[in-house]
Amino acid sequence: MNPIAYIIRTVASLAVAAAIGAFLYLGPGTEWISSFLNRAEDKVSEAADNAAGMAKRDDDGNIVKAGKLKGSDVQVGDCLLVAELDEEGGNVYAKATPCTEAHDSQVIGSHYSMMTSDDKIIELCYEDAVSFVGADVESLADSMGLSLSVVTVKGQVRDNYLCTVETDDLQPTLTQSLAGQAD
């Protein structure tokens, strides 16, 4: 964990502990403490994420601030800079960006599995291309210069196979979502 994020979380934990102590001392009739705890938790989480350079999502789940995104938090539709994929402390991190900003890849499917053959994953990703973009993989390669890729995010019990469509040269030349682009 980033040292700054650790310090922020530690200080915030002490503040929350003090608020809990006040709540227990003053009794349950003090709704302000509950409100304070909720706001404190939101602020702590936001400060820690900002310190760690994490991506930020809006209420609809869209990336609105570029930053790191833990592999397990990547969602279908997320736009990424695959060239900046990174491993840190056993976790895979991707650089996520709003789809309106330059990116080289977009997640078009996600499949959790404990035992799936490579052929089955590729088949699922081909289906994802048709349902997400509206075109088969060969059409994406010919008309848009895109190729299919699979990123494996290892889990403790099962792996997550992320199907992505990316620019052939991994240059961030895409500036919009690929959803329905071939329709």
N, C-alpha and C positions, 0 to 999 in steps of 0.2 A: 504494500500500500504506500502511496505517496506520503512522505513525512508531513507535509502541510495538511493533507486530508486527515491524517492520523491525529494531529494536534487539534484540528477543528472538531473532530468527532469526540475526542477526550474532553475538551472544554464543554462542549454541548452536553455530553453525558453528565458532567458534574452539575450543570444548570438544571437539567431534567431531574436529577436526583434531589436537588434542593426543592424543586417545585413539588415533587412527590412527597417529600418530608412536610412541606407546608400544607399540602392537601390532607395528609394523615393527621396533622396537628389541628387544623382548623375544621375538619369535617367535610362531609359530602355536599354541603350547601353552597360551596364555593365553585360555581360553574366557570369562573374566570380561569381557574387553574387548568381545567380540562381544555379550555380554548387555548391557553398559553402553551400547554404541552403539545397540542396539535400543530400550532404555528411553529414552535421550536423544532419539532421533528422535521417539518417541511423545510425550514431554513437550514438546518444542519445537513440534511440530505443534499440540498441544492448547493451549499457551500463546498461540501466534500466533492461532489461531482465536478464543480467548476475548478477546484484545485487540482483534480486529477485529469482535467482536460477531457471529460466525458461528453459525448453527444447529448443533445437535449431534444426531447419529443414534445409535440403539442398534445392537446387532449384527444385528438384523433389518431395519435400514434405516429404521425409524420415527423421525420427529422427536421428540426428548425434551426439547430445550431450544430455546426460541424464539430467532430471530436471523436475520441475513441469510443468504441462500442464492444463490449465483451461478446465473444462469439455466441454465447448462449442467449444473448439479448437481441441478436439480429432477427429481423422479421421479414417476411415476404414483402417486397416493394421497396425495401431500403436500398438506397444508392450508396455505393462504396468506392473507395480507392483501393482496389485489390493490390496494386503495386506496393501499398503501405501496410499490408497484412503483417502482424507482429505477434510474437509469442513472448509472454512475460509471466514468470512465476507459474508455469504450467497452464496458463490460460491463453487462448487465442483472442487477439484484439484486432478489430478492423477499423479503419478510418471511415466513418460514416459522414455523409454530407447531404444537405437538402438536394433533392433531385433537380432543382433549378440551377444548381451550381455545377461546375465541371466535375465529372466523375468518369470512371472507366468500367463500371460494372453495376449491375442491379440484381438483387435477389428475386428470382421468379418462383422459387419453390423451396419447401423445407420438409424433410422427411426424417422422423425419428425411427430408429431401429436398433435392435440388439444384434441381429444377424440378417444382413441383406447382401446379396451378391452385387458386385460392381455392375453387372449387366442389368439387374433389376433397377438399381439407382439411376443408371443412364436412361433406361426406358421411362422411368417416372419423370426425369428431367425433360425428356423430349415432350412428354405430355404437358408438363408445366409451361414449356415454351409456347405451345399452341394455345393453351388456355389463358396465359398471362399476356403475351405479346400479340397473339393472333396469327402466328406464322410458325411453320416447322423450322427446324434448326438449319436445314439446307438453305431455305429462303433467307433466313437471318444472315447467314454467311455471304450469300450472293448479293443481296440488295442493301444490307446495312453494314457489312464488314464486321459482324459480330460472331462470336463463337460461344459454345456452351462449356461450362466448367463446373466442377463439383468441389466444394470445400467441405472437408470433414471436421466437425467440431466434436472432439472426444468428450464423452460424458462418463460419469462413474458407473452408470448402469447401462445406458444406451448412447449411441452416437447420433448426432444430428447431421444429416447430409444437406447442405445448402446448395441448391441449384442456382447458378448465376449465369447471366449473359454478360459477356465482357467484350470490349474492343479488342481486335486481334493483336494490336501492338501495345496494349495496356496504357495507352495515352488517354488522359482525361478529356475526351472530345464530346462526350454526351452531356447535354444540358437540359434534359427533360426526362420524365419517367417514360419507360418503354411500354407501360401498360396500354394495350390496345393499339399500339402504333402501326401494326400491319393491317388493321381493319380498313 
